[in-house]
Protein backbone atom coordinates (compact mmCIF):
# COMPACT_ATOMS: atom_id res chain seq x y z
CA UNK A 1 0.00 0.00 0.00
CA UNK A 2 1.43 3.38 -1.02
CA UNK A 3 1.73 6.37 1.32
CA UNK A 4 -1.06 8.15 -0.55
CA UNK A 5 -3.35 5.14 -0.14
CA UNK A 6 -2.58 5.01 3.59
CA UNK A 7 -3.32 8.73 3.96
CA UNK A 8 -6.56 8.31 2.04
CA UNK A 9 -7.70 5.52 4.35
CA UNK A 10 -6.76 7.56 7.42
CA UNK A 11 -8.76 10.49 6.10
CA UNK A 12 -11.70 8.16 5.53
CA UNK A 13 -11.74 7.45 9.29
CA UNK A 14 -11.64 11.13 10.23
CA UNK A 15 -15.27 11.26 11.24
CA UNK A 16 -18.79 11.66 9.89
CA UNK A 17 -19.90 14.25 7.39
CA UNK A 18 -19.17 14.83 3.72
CA UNK A 19 -16.06 16.92 4.30
CA UNK A 20 -16.42 20.18 2.36
CA UNK A 21 -19.27 22.47 1.36
CA UNK A 22 -18.34 22.23 -2.29
CA UNK A 23 -19.03 18.52 -1.99
CA UNK A 24 -22.25 19.19 -0.05
CA UNK A 25 -23.51 21.49 -2.80
CA UNK A 26 -22.82 18.85 -5.42
CA UNK A 27 -24.44 16.12 -3.32
CA UNK A 28 -27.72 17.83 -2.47
CA UNK A 29 -30.51 17.17 -4.99
CA UNK A 30 -31.54 19.68 -7.64
CA UNK A 31 -35.18 20.47 -8.42
CA UNK A 32 -36.11 19.44 -4.90
CA UNK A 33 -39.73 19.85 -3.83
CA UNK A 34 -40.82 18.64 -0.41
CA UNK A 35 -43.81 16.30 -0.49
CA UNK A 36 -45.09 17.74 2.82
CA UNK A 37 -45.59 21.36 3.80
CA UNK A 38 -44.08 22.52 7.14
CA UNK A 39 -47.29 21.96 9.13
CA UNK A 40 -47.88 18.44 7.79
CA UNK A 41 -44.18 17.69 8.26
CA UNK A 42 -44.49 18.32 11.99
CA UNK A 43 -47.63 16.20 12.19
CA UNK A 44 -45.89 13.40 10.35
CA UNK A 45 -42.77 13.65 12.56
CA UNK A 46 -44.78 12.97 15.69
CA UNK A 47 -46.81 10.28 13.96
CA UNK A 48 -43.59 8.41 13.19
CA UNK A 49 -42.14 9.13 16.63
CA UNK A 50 -45.15 7.69 18.46
CA UNK A 51 -45.38 4.66 16.17
CA UNK A 52 -41.72 3.72 16.53
CA UNK A 53 -41.60 4.20 20.30
CA UNK A 54 -44.70 2.06 20.81
CA UNK A 55 -43.73 -0.71 18.40
CA UNK A 56 -40.02 -0.81 19.24
CA UNK A 57 -41.03 -1.42 22.84
CA UNK A 58 -43.41 -4.19 21.75
CA UNK A 59 -40.93 -5.95 19.43
CA UNK A 60 -37.97 -5.86 21.85
CA UNK A 61 -39.89 -5.96 25.16
CA UNK A 62 -38.72 -2.50 26.27
CA UNK A 63 -40.20 0.26 28.40
CA UNK A 64 -39.70 4.00 28.00
CA UNK A 65 -37.56 5.59 30.74
CA UNK A 66 -36.03 8.98 31.50
CA UNK A 67 -32.48 9.62 30.29
CA UNK A 68 -29.83 12.19 31.31
CA UNK A 69 -28.77 15.14 29.23
CA UNK A 70 -25.70 15.74 31.44
CA UNK A 71 -23.50 13.32 33.38
CA UNK A 72 -20.74 13.54 35.98
CA UNK A 73 -17.30 13.36 34.34
CA UNK A 74 -16.03 11.00 37.03
CA UNK A 75 -18.73 8.43 36.27
CA UNK A 76 -17.12 7.43 32.96
CA UNK A 77 -20.55 6.84 31.40
CA UNK A 78 -20.35 9.39 28.59
CA UNK A 79 -20.09 7.97 25.11
CA UNK A 80 -16.73 8.81 23.50
CA UNK A 81 -18.00 7.63 20.05
CA UNK A 82 -14.57 6.55 18.81
CA UNK A 83 -11.21 5.50 20.20
CA UNK A 84 -8.88 8.12 18.76
CA UNK A 85 -10.07 11.04 20.88
CA UNK A 86 -11.27 13.06 17.89
CA UNK A 87 -14.80 13.65 19.17
CA UNK A 88 -14.96 15.01 22.70
CA UNK A 89 -17.98 16.05 24.77
CA UNK A 90 -18.88 19.54 25.91
CA UNK A 91 -17.70 19.89 29.50
CA UNK A 92 -18.49 22.52 32.13
CA UNK A 93 -17.93 23.22 35.80
CA UNK A 94 -20.77 23.60 38.30
CA UNK A 95 -19.31 25.62 41.19
CA UNK A 96 -22.13 24.60 43.59
CA UNK A 97 -21.91 25.76 47.20
CA UNK A 98 -19.17 28.30 46.43
CA UNK A 99 -16.99 25.52 45.00
CA UNK A 100 -17.10 23.56 48.24
CA UNK A 101 -19.07 20.74 46.59
CA UNK A 102 -18.51 21.25 42.86
CA UNK A 103 -19.37 18.99 39.95
CA UNK A 104 -17.60 18.70 36.63
CA UNK A 105 -20.26 17.72 34.13
CA UNK A 106 -20.46 16.77 30.48
CA UNK A 107 -23.28 16.98 27.96
CA UNK A 108 -23.89 13.43 26.76
CA UNK A 109 -22.86 12.43 23.25
CA UNK A 110 -25.08 9.34 23.57
CA UNK A 111 -26.54 7.31 26.42
CA UNK A 112 -24.79 4.11 25.36
CA UNK A 113 -23.07 3.29 28.66
CA UNK A 114 -25.60 4.94 30.97
CA UNK A 115 -28.30 2.58 29.69
CA UNK A 116 -26.43 -0.52 30.78
CA UNK A 117 -26.18 0.71 34.34
CA UNK A 118 -29.83 1.73 34.14
CA UNK A 119 -30.80 -1.88 33.33
CA UNK A 120 -29.63 -2.80 36.81
CA UNK A 121 -31.13 0.27 38.48
CA UNK A 122 -34.56 -0.42 36.95
CA UNK A 123 -34.36 -4.11 37.81
CA UNK A 124 -34.57 -5.37 34.22
CA UNK A 125 -34.56 -9.14 33.90
CA UNK A 126 -33.14 -11.11 30.97
CA UNK A 127 -35.29 -10.38 27.92
CA UNK A 128 -36.44 -7.02 29.31
CA UNK A 129 -35.07 -3.63 28.44
CA UNK A 130 -35.47 0.10 28.22
CA UNK A 131 -35.88 2.73 25.52
CA UNK A 132 -35.10 6.43 25.84
CA UNK A 133 -35.94 9.63 24.00
CA UNK A 134 -32.30 10.70 24.04
CA UNK A 135 -30.95 14.16 23.21
CA UNK A 136 -27.24 14.88 22.82
CA UNK A 137 -24.68 17.35 21.46
CA UNK A 138 -21.82 16.28 19.21
CA UNK A 139 -19.78 19.40 18.60
CA UNK A 140 -17.09 17.78 16.43
CA UNK A 141 -19.29 16.79 13.51
CA UNK A 142 -18.88 18.39 10.10
CA UNK A 143 -22.35 19.88 9.61
CA UNK A 144 -23.95 18.78 6.37
CA UNK A 145 -27.40 17.64 5.25
CA UNK A 146 -27.47 14.56 7.49
CA UNK A 147 -25.04 15.44 10.31
CA UNK A 148 -26.11 17.87 13.01
CA UNK A 149 -24.50 19.03 16.24
CA UNK A 150 -27.87 18.27 17.82
CA UNK A 151 -28.59 14.55 18.02
CA UNK A 152 -31.85 12.79 18.84
CA UNK A 153 -32.06 9.02 19.15
CA UNK A 154 -34.17 6.19 20.39
CA UNK A 155 -31.41 4.84 22.60
CA UNK A 156 -32.38 1.35 23.78
CA UNK A 157 -30.82 -1.49 25.80
CA UNK A 158 -31.93 -5.03 26.66
CA UNK A 159 -30.56 -7.56 29.16
CA UNK A 160 -29.34 -10.85 27.66
CA UNK A 161 -27.70 -14.11 28.67
CA UNK A 162 -24.13 -15.18 27.93
CA UNK A 163 -25.52 -17.73 25.43
CA UNK A 164 -27.11 -14.90 23.44
CA UNK A 165 -23.76 -13.22 22.76
CA UNK A 166 -23.65 -14.49 19.16
CA UNK A 167 -24.33 -13.35 15.60
CA UNK A 168 -27.60 -15.26 15.25
CA UNK A 169 -29.11 -13.37 18.17
CA UNK A 170 -27.75 -10.06 16.89
CA UNK A 171 -29.38 -10.67 13.50
CA UNK A 172 -32.66 -11.63 15.17
CA UNK A 173 -32.78 -8.27 16.95
CA UNK A 174 -31.84 -6.34 13.79
CA UNK A 175 -34.70 -8.01 11.91
CA UNK A 176 -37.15 -6.96 14.65
CA UNK A 177 -35.96 -3.37 14.38
CA UNK A 178 -36.37 -3.51 10.61
CA UNK A 179 -39.97 -4.68 11.06
CA UNK A 180 -40.65 -1.55 13.11
CA UNK A 181 -39.03 0.81 10.60
CA UNK A 182 -40.90 -0.84 7.71
CA UNK A 183 -44.14 -0.61 9.67
CA UNK A 184 -43.59 3.08 10.38
CA UNK A 185 -43.03 3.70 6.66
CA UNK A 186 -46.34 2.06 5.72
CA UNK A 187 -48.20 3.72 8.60
CA UNK A 188 -47.13 7.29 7.79
CA UNK A 189 -47.81 6.79 4.07
CA UNK A 190 -51.34 5.70 4.90
CA UNK A 191 -51.93 8.89 6.89
CA UNK A 192 -50.10 11.14 4.43
CA UNK A 193 -50.78 9.65 0.95
CA UNK A 194 -48.67 12.31 -0.77
CA UNK A 195 -45.61 10.39 0.50
CA UNK A 196 -46.57 7.44 -1.68
CA UNK A 197 -45.00 8.15 -5.04
CA UNK A 198 -43.37 6.17 -7.84
CA UNK A 199 -40.36 8.50 -7.59
CA UNK A 200 -39.33 6.88 -4.31
CA UNK A 201 -39.61 3.09 -3.82
CA UNK A 202 -40.77 1.54 -0.57
CA UNK A 203 -38.20 0.11 1.80
CA UNK A 204 -37.25 -3.51 1.01
CA UNK A 205 -38.94 -6.31 2.91
CA UNK A 206 -35.64 -7.80 4.10
CA UNK A 207 -32.40 -6.33 5.36
CA UNK A 208 -29.15 -7.77 3.99
CA UNK A 209 -26.38 -8.81 6.41
CA UNK A 210 -22.76 -8.43 5.32
CA UNK A 211 -19.53 -8.45 7.28
CA UNK A 212 -17.19 -5.46 6.98
CA UNK A 213 -14.43 -7.87 5.92
CA UNK A 214 -16.53 -9.21 3.04
CA UNK A 215 -17.45 -5.68 2.01
CA UNK A 216 -13.76 -4.80 1.78
CA UNK A 217 -13.10 -7.88 -0.35
CA UNK A 218 -15.95 -6.92 -2.68
CA UNK A 219 -14.69 -3.35 -3.16
CA UNK A 220 -10.98 -3.34 -2.21
CA UNK A 221 -10.19 -0.14 -4.10
CA UNK A 222 -13.02 1.97 -2.66
CA UNK A 223 -12.95 4.08 0.53
CA UNK A 224 -15.35 3.09 3.30
CA UNK A 225 -18.25 5.40 2.41
CA UNK A 226 -18.00 4.49 -1.26
CA UNK A 227 -18.04 0.78 -0.32
CA UNK A 228 -21.25 1.45 1.59
CA UNK A 229 -22.70 3.36 -1.34
CA UNK A 230 -21.84 0.53 -3.72
CA UNK A 231 -23.45 -2.20 -1.61
CA UNK A 232 -26.57 -0.08 -1.01
CA UNK A 233 -27.09 0.30 -4.74
CA UNK A 234 -27.26 -3.50 -4.85
CA UNK A 235 -29.12 -4.06 -1.58
CA UNK A 236 -31.01 -0.91 -0.43
CA UNK A 237 -30.97 -1.92 3.24
CA UNK A 238 -27.91 -3.54 4.85
CA UNK A 239 -26.50 -4.33 8.26
CA UNK A 240 -22.70 -4.18 8.21
CA UNK A 241 -21.23 -6.50 10.88
CA UNK A 242 -17.93 -6.12 12.70
CA UNK A 243 -17.31 -2.38 12.79
CA UNK A 244 -14.23 -1.50 14.82
CA UNK A 245 -12.06 -4.55 14.19
CA UNK A 246 -9.00 -3.93 12.03
CA UNK A 247 -9.59 -5.46 8.59
CA UNK A 248 -7.11 -7.01 6.16
CA UNK A 249 -6.10 -3.62 4.76
CA UNK A 250 -4.89 -2.56 8.22
CA UNK A 251 -7.83 -0.27 9.03
CA UNK A 252 -11.22 -0.78 10.70
CA UNK A 253 -14.31 -0.15 8.60
CA UNK A 254 -14.95 2.71 11.02
CA UNK A 255 -13.65 3.62 14.46
CA UNK A 256 -15.61 2.42 17.48
CA UNK A 257 -15.09 3.20 21.14
CA UNK A 258 -13.55 0.37 23.16
CA UNK A 259 -16.02 0.25 26.01
CA UNK A 260 -19.51 -0.41 24.69
CA UNK A 261 -19.96 -2.47 21.48
CA UNK A 262 -18.04 -5.75 21.23
CA UNK A 263 -15.99 -5.60 18.03
CA UNK A 264 -13.22 -7.96 19.11
CA UNK A 265 -14.96 -11.29 19.85
CA UNK A 266 -14.16 -14.01 17.34
CA UNK A 267 -17.07 -15.24 15.24
CA UNK A 268 -17.53 -17.51 12.23
CA UNK A 269 -19.17 -16.53 8.93
CA UNK A 270 -22.00 -18.58 7.46
CA UNK A 271 -19.51 -20.36 5.21
CA UNK A 272 -17.11 -21.11 8.09
CA UNK A 273 -14.52 -18.32 7.80
CA UNK A 274 -13.11 -16.63 10.93
CA UNK A 275 -14.47 -13.12 11.58
CA UNK A 276 -14.64 -10.65 14.47
CA UNK A 277 -17.30 -8.48 16.03
CA UNK A 278 -20.81 -8.66 17.47
CA UNK A 279 -21.94 -5.22 16.39
CA UNK A 280 -22.81 -3.22 13.29
CA UNK A 281 -24.72 -0.44 11.54
CA UNK A 282 -28.06 -0.31 9.75
CA UNK A 283 -27.70 1.65 6.51
CA UNK A 284 -30.22 2.30 3.76
CA UNK A 285 -30.24 3.87 0.33
CA UNK A 286 -31.89 7.30 0.46
CA UNK A 287 -33.66 7.84 -2.90
CA UNK A 288 -34.06 11.59 -2.28
CA UNK A 289 -30.39 12.37 -1.70
CA UNK A 290 -29.22 9.32 -3.68
CA UNK A 291 -26.69 8.58 -0.98
CA UNK A 292 -25.94 6.17 1.85
CA UNK A 293 -28.08 6.91 4.91
CA UNK A 294 -27.17 5.55 8.34
CA UNK A 295 -30.09 4.83 10.67
CA UNK A 296 -28.59 2.94 13.58
CA UNK A 297 -25.39 1.85 15.28
CA UNK A 298 -25.85 -1.08 17.64
CA UNK A 299 -24.43 -4.27 18.99
CA UNK A 300 -23.92 -6.80 21.72
CA UNK A 301 -22.05 -5.01 24.49
CA UNK A 302 -18.64 -5.87 25.86
CA UNK A 303 -18.28 -8.40 28.66
CA UNK A 304 -15.37 -8.43 31.09
CA UNK A 305 -13.06 -10.28 28.69
CA UNK A 306 -13.75 -8.24 25.56
CA UNK A 307 -13.68 -4.94 27.48
CA UNK A 308 -10.16 -5.62 28.74
CA UNK A 309 -9.00 -6.70 25.29
CA UNK A 310 -10.48 -3.68 23.52
CA UNK A 311 -9.16 -1.22 26.10
CA UNK A 312 -5.74 -2.83 25.67
CA UNK A 313 -5.88 -2.41 21.90
CA UNK A 314 -6.90 1.21 22.39
CA UNK A 315 -4.27 1.94 25.06
CA UNK A 316 -7.00 2.87 27.52
CA UNK A 317 -6.57 0.27 30.27
CA UNK A 318 -6.47 3.04 32.87
CA UNK A 319 -10.22 3.45 32.26
CA UNK A 320 -10.78 0.20 34.19
CA UNK A 321 -10.69 2.22 37.41
CA UNK A 322 -13.81 4.21 36.40
CA UNK A 323 -17.11 3.08 38.00
CA UNK A 324 -18.75 1.97 34.74
CA UNK A 325 -15.79 -0.10 33.60
CA UNK A 326 -15.22 -1.54 37.07
CA UNK A 327 -18.87 -2.66 37.13
CA UNK A 328 -18.44 -4.59 33.87
CA UNK A 329 -15.18 -6.30 34.85
CA UNK A 330 -16.74 -7.35 38.17
CA UNK A 331 -20.02 -8.52 36.59
CA UNK A 332 -22.00 -5.88 38.49
CA UNK A 333 -24.19 -4.95 35.50
CA UNK A 334 -26.19 -7.17 33.14
CA UNK A 335 -24.87 -8.48 29.86
CA UNK A 336 -26.76 -6.58 27.21
CA UNK A 337 -27.44 -5.65 23.62
CA UNK A 338 -28.34 -2.12 22.63
CA UNK A 339 -28.12 0.69 20.15
CA UNK A 340 -29.30 4.05 19.00
CA UNK A 341 -31.73 4.72 16.17
CA UNK A 342 -31.45 8.24 14.82
CA UNK A 343 -34.80 9.96 15.13
CA UNK A 344 -34.27 12.84 12.71
CA UNK A 345 -32.44 10.49 10.33
CA UNK A 346 -35.51 8.22 10.34
CA UNK A 347 -37.94 11.13 9.84
CA UNK A 348 -35.78 12.41 7.00
CA UNK A 349 -35.91 9.03 5.26
CA UNK A 350 -39.58 8.22 5.77
CA UNK A 351 -40.85 11.73 5.02
CA UNK A 352 -38.71 11.93 1.85
CA UNK A 353 -36.69 14.93 3.02
CA UNK A 354 -33.33 16.13 1.71
CA UNK A 355 -32.01 17.70 4.94
CA UNK A 356 -32.13 16.99 8.67
CA UNK A 357 -33.00 20.66 9.18
CA UNK A 358 -36.41 20.06 7.62
CA UNK A 359 -37.44 17.77 10.49
CA UNK A 360 -35.43 19.09 13.48
CA UNK A 361 -34.22 22.43 14.77
CA UNK A 362 -30.48 22.88 15.18
CA UNK A 363 -27.71 25.33 14.32
CA UNK A 364 -26.36 25.41 10.79
CA UNK A 365 -23.55 27.49 9.28
CA UNK A 366 -24.55 30.35 7.00
CA UNK A 367 -22.93 28.68 4.00
CA UNK A 368 -25.04 25.53 4.42
CA UNK A 369 -28.24 27.58 4.77
CA UNK A 370 -27.39 29.43 1.57
CA UNK A 371 -26.65 26.20 -0.31
CA UNK A 372 -29.91 24.70 0.95
CA UNK A 373 -31.93 27.75 -0.04
CA UNK A 374 -30.56 27.60 -3.59
CA UNK A 375 -31.67 23.96 -3.71
CA UNK A 376 -35.21 24.85 -2.51
CA UNK A 377 -34.51 23.14 0.82
CA UNK A 378 -35.96 25.13 3.71
CA UNK A 379 -34.40 24.32 7.08
CA UNK A 380 -36.04 25.15 10.39
CA UNK A 381 -34.60 27.99 12.52
C-alpha positions as CSV (number, residue, x, y, z in Angstrom):
1,X,0.0,0.0,0.0
2,X,1.4,3.4,-1.0
3,X,1.7,6.4,1.3
4,X,-1.1,8.2,-0.6
5,X,-3.3,5.1,-0.1
6,X,-2.6,5.0,3.6
7,X,-3.3,8.7,4.0
8,X,-6.6,8.3,2.0
9,X,-7.7,5.5,4.4
10,X,-6.8,7.6,7.4
11,X,-8.8,10.5,6.1
12,X,-11.7,8.2,5.5
13,X,-11.7,7.5,9.3
14,X,-11.6,11.1,10.2
15,X,-15.3,11.3,11.2
16,X,-18.8,11.7,9.9
17,X,-19.9,14.2,7.4
18,X,-19.2,14.8,3.7
19,X,-16.1,16.9,4.3
20,X,-16.4,20.2,2.4
21,X,-19.3,22.5,1.4
22,X,-18.3,22.2,-2.3
23,X,-19.0,18.5,-2.0
24,X,-22.2,19.2,-0.1
25,X,-23.5,21.5,-2.8
26,X,-22.8,18.8,-5.4
27,X,-24.4,16.1,-3.3
28,X,-27.7,17.8,-2.5
29,X,-30.5,17.2,-5.0
30,X,-31.5,19.7,-7.6
31,X,-35.2,20.5,-8.4
32,X,-36.1,19.4,-4.9
33,X,-39.7,19.8,-3.8
34,X,-40.8,18.6,-0.4
35,X,-43.8,16.3,-0.5
36,X,-45.1,17.7,2.8
37,X,-45.6,21.4,3.8
38,X,-44.1,22.5,7.1
39,X,-47.3,22.0,9.1
40,X,-47.9,18.4,7.8
41,X,-44.2,17.7,8.3
42,X,-44.5,18.3,12.0
43,X,-47.6,16.2,12.2
44,X,-45.9,13.4,10.4
45,X,-42.8,13.7,12.6
46,X,-44.8,13.0,15.7
47,X,-46.8,10.3,14.0
48,X,-43.6,8.4,13.2
49,X,-42.1,9.1,16.6
50,X,-45.2,7.7,18.5
51,X,-45.4,4.7,16.2
52,X,-41.7,3.7,16.5
53,X,-41.6,4.2,20.3
54,X,-44.7,2.1,20.8
55,X,-43.7,-0.7,18.4
56,X,-40.0,-0.8,19.2
57,X,-41.0,-1.4,22.8
58,X,-43.4,-4.2,21.8
59,X,-40.9,-5.9,19.4
60,X,-38.0,-5.9,21.8
61,X,-39.9,-6.0,25.2
62,X,-38.7,-2.5,26.3
63,X,-40.2,0.3,28.4
64,X,-39.7,4.0,28.0
65,X,-37.6,5.6,30.7
66,X,-36.0,9.0,31.5
67,X,-32.5,9.6,30.3
68,X,-29.8,12.2,31.3
69,X,-28.8,15.1,29.2
70,X,-25.7,15.7,31.4
71,X,-23.5,13.3,33.4
72,X,-20.7,13.5,36.0
73,X,-17.3,13.4,34.3
74,X,-16.0,11.0,37.0
75,X,-18.7,8.4,36.3
76,X,-17.1,7.4,33.0
77,X,-20.5,6.8,31.4
78,X,-20.4,9.4,28.6
79,X,-20.1,8.0,25.1
80,X,-16.7,8.8,23.5
81,X,-18.0,7.6,20.0
82,X,-14.6,6.5,18.8
83,X,-11.2,5.5,20.2
84,X,-8.9,8.1,18.8
85,X,-10.1,11.0,20.9
86,X,-11.3,13.1,17.9
87,X,-14.8,13.6,19.2
88,X,-15.0,15.0,22.7
89,X,-18.0,16.0,24.8
90,X,-18.9,19.5,25.9
91,X,-17.7,19.9,29.5
92,X,-18.5,22.5,32.1
93,X,-17.9,23.2,35.8
94,X,-20.8,23.6,38.3
95,X,-19.3,25.6,41.2
96,X,-22.1,24.6,43.6
97,X,-21.9,25.8,47.2
98,X,-19.2,28.3,46.4
99,X,-17.0,25.5,45.0
100,X,-17.1,23.6,48.2
101,X,-19.1,20.7,46.6
102,X,-18.5,21.3,42.9
103,X,-19.4,19.0,40.0
104,X,-17.6,18.7,36.6
105,X,-20.3,17.7,34.1
106,X,-20.5,16.8,30.5
107,X,-23.3,17.0,28.0
108,X,-23.9,13.4,26.8
109,X,-22.9,12.4,23.2
110,X,-25.1,9.3,23.6
111,X,-26.5,7.3,26.4
112,X,-24.8,4.1,25.4
113,X,-23.1,3.3,28.7
114,X,-25.6,4.9,31.0
115,X,-28.3,2.6,29.7
116,X,-26.4,-0.5,30.8
117,X,-26.2,0.7,34.3
118,X,-29.8,1.7,34.1
119,X,-30.8,-1.9,33.3
120,X,-29.6,-2.8,36.8
121,X,-31.1,0.3,38.5
122,X,-34.6,-0.4,37.0
123,X,-34.4,-4.1,37.8
124,X,-34.6,-5.4,34.2
125,X,-34.6,-9.1,33.9
126,X,-33.1,-11.1,31.0
127,X,-35.3,-10.4,27.9
128,X,-36.4,-7.0,29.3
129,X,-35.1,-3.6,28.4
130,X,-35.5,0.1,28.2
131,X,-35.9,2.7,25.5
132,X,-35.1,6.4,25.8
133,X,-35.9,9.6,24.0
134,X,-32.3,10.7,24.0
135,X,-31.0,14.2,23.2
136,X,-27.2,14.9,22.8
137,X,-24.7,17.3,21.5
138,X,-21.8,16.3,19.2
139,X,-19.8,19.4,18.6
140,X,-17.1,17.8,16.4
141,X,-19.3,16.8,13.5
142,X,-18.9,18.4,10.1
143,X,-22.3,19.9,9.6
144,X,-24.0,18.8,6.4
145,X,-27.4,17.6,5.2
146,X,-27.5,14.6,7.5
147,X,-25.0,15.4,10.3
148,X,-26.1,17.9,13.0
149,X,-24.5,19.0,16.2
150,X,-27.9,18.3,17.8
151,X,-28.6,14.6,18.0
152,X,-31.9,12.8,18.8
153,X,-32.1,9.0,19.2
154,X,-34.2,6.2,20.4
155,X,-31.4,4.8,22.6
156,X,-32.4,1.3,23.8
157,X,-30.8,-1.5,25.8
158,X,-31.9,-5.0,26.7
159,X,-30.6,-7.6,29.2
160,X,-29.3,-10.8,27.7
161,X,-27.7,-14.1,28.7
162,X,-24.1,-15.2,27.9
163,X,-25.5,-17.7,25.4
164,X,-27.1,-14.9,23.4
165,X,-23.8,-13.2,22.8
166,X,-23.6,-14.5,19.2
167,X,-24.3,-13.3,15.6
168,X,-27.6,-15.3,15.2
169,X,-29.1,-13.4,18.2
170,X,-27.7,-10.1,16.9
171,X,-29.4,-10.7,13.5
172,X,-32.7,-11.6,15.2
173,X,-32.8,-8.3,17.0
174,X,-31.8,-6.3,13.8
175,X,-34.7,-8.0,11.9
176,X,-37.2,-7.0,14.6
177,X,-36.0,-3.4,14.4
178,X,-36.4,-3.5,10.6
179,X,-40.0,-4.7,11.1
180,X,-40.6,-1.5,13.1
181,X,-39.0,0.8,10.6
182,X,-40.9,-0.8,7.7
183,X,-44.1,-0.6,9.7
184,X,-43.6,3.1,10.4
185,X,-43.0,3.7,6.7
186,X,-46.3,2.1,5.7
187,X,-48.2,3.7,8.6
188,X,-47.1,7.3,7.8
189,X,-47.8,6.8,4.1
190,X,-51.3,5.7,4.9
191,X,-51.9,8.9,6.9
192,X,-50.1,11.1,4.4
193,X,-50.8,9.7,0.9
194,X,-48.7,12.3,-0.8
195,X,-45.6,10.4,0.5
196,X,-46.6,7.4,-1.7
197,X,-45.0,8.1,-5.0
198,X,-43.4,6.2,-7.8
199,X,-40.4,8.5,-7.6
200,X,-39.3,6.9,-4.3
201,X,-39.6,3.1,-3.8
202,X,-40.8,1.5,-0.6
203,X,-38.2,0.1,1.8
204,X,-37.2,-3.5,1.0
205,X,-38.9,-6.3,2.9
206,X,-35.6,-7.8,4.1
207,X,-32.4,-6.3,5.4
208,X,-29.1,-7.8,4.0
209,X,-26.4,-8.8,6.4
210,X,-22.8,-8.4,5.3
211,X,-19.5,-8.4,7.3
212,X,-17.2,-5.5,7.0
213,X,-14.4,-7.9,5.9
214,X,-16.5,-9.2,3.0
215,X,-17.4,-5.7,2.0
216,X,-13.8,-4.8,1.8
217,X,-13.1,-7.9,-0.4
218,X,-15.9,-6.9,-2.7
219,X,-14.7,-3.3,-3.2
220,X,-11.0,-3.3,-2.2
221,X,-10.2,-0.1,-4.1
222,X,-13.0,2.0,-2.7
223,X,-13.0,4.1,0.5
224,X,-15.4,3.1,3.3
225,X,-18.3,5.4,2.4
226,X,-18.0,4.5,-1.3
227,X,-18.0,0.8,-0.3
228,X,-21.2,1.4,1.6
229,X,-22.7,3.4,-1.3
230,X,-21.8,0.5,-3.7
231,X,-23.4,-2.2,-1.6
232,X,-26.6,-0.1,-1.0
233,X,-27.1,0.3,-4.7
234,X,-27.3,-3.5,-4.9
235,X,-29.1,-4.1,-1.6
236,X,-31.0,-0.9,-0.4
237,X,-31.0,-1.9,3.2
238,X,-27.9,-3.5,4.8
239,X,-26.5,-4.3,8.3
240,X,-22.7,-4.2,8.2
241,X,-21.2,-6.5,10.9
242,X,-17.9,-6.1,12.7
243,X,-17.3,-2.4,12.8
244,X,-14.2,-1.5,14.8
245,X,-12.1,-4.6,14.2
246,X,-9.0,-3.9,12.0
247,X,-9.6,-5.5,8.6
248,X,-7.1,-7.0,6.2
249,X,-6.1,-3.6,4.8
250,X,-4.9,-2.6,8.2
251,X,-7.8,-0.3,9.0
252,X,-11.2,-0.8,10.7
253,X,-14.3,-0.1,8.6
254,X,-15.0,2.7,11.0
255,X,-13.7,3.6,14.5
256,X,-15.6,2.4,17.5
257,X,-15.1,3.2,21.1
258,X,-13.5,0.4,23.2
259,X,-16.0,0.2,26.0
260,X,-19.5,-0.4,24.7
261,X,-20.0,-2.5,21.5
262,X,-18.0,-5.7,21.2
263,X,-16.0,-5.6,18.0
264,X,-13.2,-8.0,19.1
265,X,-15.0,-11.3,19.8
266,X,-14.2,-14.0,17.3
267,X,-17.1,-15.2,15.2
268,X,-17.5,-17.5,12.2
269,X,-19.2,-16.5,8.9
270,X,-22.0,-18.6,7.5
271,X,-19.5,-20.4,5.2
272,X,-17.1,-21.1,8.1
273,X,-14.5,-18.3,7.8
274,X,-13.1,-16.6,10.9
275,X,-14.5,-13.1,11.6
276,X,-14.6,-10.6,14.5
277,X,-17.3,-8.5,16.0
278,X,-20.8,-8.7,17.5
279,X,-21.9,-5.2,16.4
280,X,-22.8,-3.2,13.3
281,X,-24.7,-0.4,11.5
282,X,-28.1,-0.3,9.8
283,X,-27.7,1.6,6.5
284,X,-30.2,2.3,3.8
285,X,-30.2,3.9,0.3
286,X,-31.9,7.3,0.5
287,X,-33.7,7.8,-2.9
288,X,-34.1,11.6,-2.3
289,X,-30.4,12.4,-1.7
290,X,-29.2,9.3,-3.7
291,X,-26.7,8.6,-1.0
292,X,-25.9,6.2,1.9
293,X,-28.1,6.9,4.9
294,X,-27.2,5.6,8.3
295,X,-30.1,4.8,10.7
296,X,-28.6,2.9,13.6
297,X,-25.4,1.8,15.3
298,X,-25.9,-1.1,17.6
299,X,-24.4,-4.3,19.0
300,X,-23.9,-6.8,21.7
301,X,-22.1,-5.0,24.5
302,X,-18.6,-5.9,25.9
303,X,-18.3,-8.4,28.7
304,X,-15.4,-8.4,31.1
305,X,-13.1,-10.3,28.7
306,X,-13.8,-8.2,25.6
307,X,-13.7,-4.9,27.5
308,X,-10.2,-5.6,28.7
309,X,-9.0,-6.7,25.3
310,X,-10.5,-3.7,23.5
311,X,-9.2,-1.2,26.1
312,X,-5.7,-2.8,25.7
313,X,-5.9,-2.4,21.9
314,X,-6.9,1.2,22.4
315,X,-4.3,1.9,25.1
316,X,-7.0,2.9,27.5
317,X,-6.6,0.3,30.3
318,X,-6.5,3.0,32.9
319,X,-10.2,3.4,32.3
320,X,-10.8,0.2,34.2
321,X,-10.7,2.2,37.4
322,X,-13.8,4.2,36.4
323,X,-17.1,3.1,38.0
324,X,-18.8,2.0,34.7
325,X,-15.8,-0.1,33.6
326,X,-15.2,-1.5,37.1
327,X,-18.9,-2.7,37.1
328,X,-18.4,-4.6,33.9
329,X,-15.2,-6.3,34.8
330,X,-16.7,-7.3,38.2
331,X,-20.0,-8.5,36.6
332,X,-22.0,-5.9,38.5
333,X,-24.2,-4.9,35.5
334,X,-26.2,-7.2,33.1
335,X,-24.9,-8.5,29.9
336,X,-26.8,-6.6,27.2
337,X,-27.4,-5.6,23.6
338,X,-28.3,-2.1,22.6
339,X,-28.1,0.7,20.1
340,X,-29.3,4.1,19.0
341,X,-31.7,4.7,16.2
342,X,-31.5,8.2,14.8
343,X,-34.8,10.0,15.1
344,X,-34.3,12.8,12.7
345,X,-32.4,10.5,10.3
346,X,-35.5,8.2,10.3
347,X,-37.9,11.1,9.8
348,X,-35.8,12.4,7.0
349,X,-35.9,9.0,5.3
350,X,-39.6,8.2,5.8
351,X,-40.9,11.7,5.0
352,X,-38.7,11.9,1.9
353,X,-36.7,14.9,3.0
354,X,-33.3,16.1,1.7
355,X,-32.0,17.7,4.9
356,X,-32.1,17.0,8.7
357,X,-33.0,20.7,9.2
358,X,-36.4,20.1,7.6
359,X,-37.4,17.8,10.5
360,X,-35.4,19.1,13.5
361,X,-34.2,22.4,14.8
362,X,-30.5,22.9,15.2
363,X,-27.7,25.3,14.3
364,X,-26.4,25.4,10.8
365,X,-23.6,27.5,9.3
366,X,-24.5,30.3,7.0
367,X,-22.9,28.7,4.0
368,X,-25.0,25.5,4.4
369,X,-28.2,27.6,4.8
370,X,-27.4,29.4,1.6
371,X,-26.7,26.2,-0.3
372,X,-29.9,24.7,1.0
373,X,-31.9,27.8,0.0
374,X,-30.6,27.6,-3.6
375,X,-31.7,24.0,-3.7
376,X,-35.2,24.9,-2.5
377,X,-34.5,23.1,0.8
378,X,-36.0,25.1,3.7
379,X,-34.4,24.3,7.1
380,X,-36.0,25.2,10.4
381,X,-34.6,28.0,12.5
